[in-house]
């Protein structure tokens, strides 16, 4: 018997005490829901903002998600993207062996994002 893959995407960001700070990340999540309604989408934050990554993964696991793509919403690749996030993913893989995790590079490293930011800067 073959099982259907249930997909999810988590937009992972730093977090802030300012509640308005999360609006752009949530806007991206909303846009994803509009163009890919079959994909579960969540936001998760490293600190200062809820939910954290383990909470978002646990929620998705309870929904039967079997594949999670984690997109670091960082422009620069600092300590959080290089060190903290891989450690979190290692723990999540151990806690949720039934889920395939795909950790993407930080969004600021993507050539499409660099092109878009350059075009915005020049507009």
C-alpha positions as CSV (number, residue, x, y, z in Angstrom):
1,X,0.0,0.0,0.0
2,X,1.4,3.4,-1.0
3,X,0.7,6.5,1.2
4,X,0.0,9.9,-0.1
5,X,2.5,12.6,0.7
6,X,0.9,15.5,2.6
7,X,3.0,18.6,2.1
8,X,3.6,21.6,4.2
9,X,5.8,24.7,4.1
10,X,7.1,26.5,7.2
11,X,8.3,30.1,6.8
12,X,11.0,30.4,9.5
13,X,12.1,33.8,10.7
14,X,13.8,35.4,13.7
15,X,11.0,36.9,15.6
16,X,10.5,40.3,17.3
17,X,8.8,41.8,20.3
18,X,7.0,44.2,17.9
19,X,3.7,42.5,16.7
20,X,3.8,44.4,13.5
21,X,7.1,42.9,12.5
22,X,5.5,39.5,11.6
23,X,3.1,41.0,9.1
24,X,5.4,40.6,6.0
25,X,6.1,36.9,6.8
26,X,2.4,36.3,7.4
27,X,1.6,38.0,4.1
28,X,3.9,35.6,2.3
29,X,2.1,32.7,4.0
30,X,-1.2,34.1,2.9
31,X,0.0,34.4,-0.7
32,X,1.2,30.8,-0.7
33,X,-2.2,29.6,0.6
34,X,-3.8,31.5,-2.3
35,X,-1.6,30.0,-5.0
36,X,-1.2,26.5,-3.5
37,X,-4.2,25.7,-1.3
38,X,-3.2,22.0,-1.1
39,X,0.0,22.9,0.8
40,X,-0.3,23.5,4.6
41,X,1.5,26.7,5.4
42,X,2.8,27.9,8.8
43,X,5.0,30.6,10.1
44,X,7.5,29.8,12.9
45,X,10.0,32.0,14.8
46,X,13.3,31.4,16.5
47,X,12.6,33.7,19.4
48,X,10.4,36.5,20.8
49,X,7.4,35.5,18.7
50,X,5.1,32.5,18.8
51,X,4.9,29.8,17.5
52,X,8.4,28.4,17.5
53,X,9.5,25.8,15.0
54,X,8.9,22.7,17.1
55,X,5.3,23.9,17.9
56,X,4.6,24.4,14.2
57,X,6.0,21.0,13.2
58,X,4.0,19.3,16.0
59,X,0.8,21.0,14.7
60,X,1.5,19.8,11.1
61,X,2.4,16.3,12.3
62,X,-1.0,16.1,14.0
63,X,-2.6,16.9,10.7
64,X,-0.8,14.0,9.0
65,X,1.8,16.0,7.2
66,X,4.6,13.8,5.8
67,X,6.9,16.3,4.1
68,X,7.8,19.7,5.4
69,X,9.8,22.3,3.5
70,X,11.4,24.9,5.8
71,X,12.2,28.2,4.2
72,X,14.5,30.5,6.3
73,X,13.2,34.0,5.7
74,X,16.6,35.6,6.3
75,X,18.3,38.0,3.9
76,X,21.7,37.4,5.4
77,X,23.2,34.1,6.4
78,X,24.2,34.7,10.0
79,X,24.6,32.5,13.0
80,X,20.9,31.7,13.2
81,X,20.8,30.3,9.7
82,X,24.2,28.6,9.9
83,X,24.1,27.1,13.4
84,X,20.8,27.4,15.2
85,X,18.5,26.2,12.5
86,X,20.4,23.1,11.5
87,X,20.5,22.0,15.2
88,X,16.7,22.6,15.4
89,X,16.2,20.5,12.3
90,X,18.3,17.6,13.7
91,X,16.1,17.6,16.8
92,X,12.9,17.7,14.7
93,X,14.1,14.8,12.5
94,X,14.7,12.7,15.7
95,X,11.3,13.7,17.2
96,X,9.3,13.2,13.9
97,X,11.0,10.4,11.9
98,X,7.8,10.0,9.9
99,X,8.3,13.4,8.3
100,X,10.7,14.2,5.5
101,X,12.3,17.6,6.2
102,X,13.7,19.8,3.3
103,X,15.7,22.7,4.6
104,X,16.1,25.4,1.9
105,X,18.9,28.0,1.9
106,X,18.1,31.4,3.3
107,X,15.8,33.3,1.0
108,X,18.4,36.1,0.7
109,X,20.7,33.7,-1.1
110,X,18.2,32.9,-3.9
111,X,19.1,34.5,-7.2
112,X,15.5,35.4,-7.8
113,X,15.3,37.3,-4.5
114,X,18.5,39.2,-5.3
115,X,17.1,40.1,-8.7
116,X,13.8,41.2,-7.2
117,X,15.5,43.3,-4.6
118,X,17.7,45.0,-7.2
119,X,14.6,45.8,-9.3
120,X,12.8,47.2,-6.3
121,X,15.8,49.3,-5.4
122,X,16.0,50.7,-8.9
123,X,12.3,51.4,-9.3
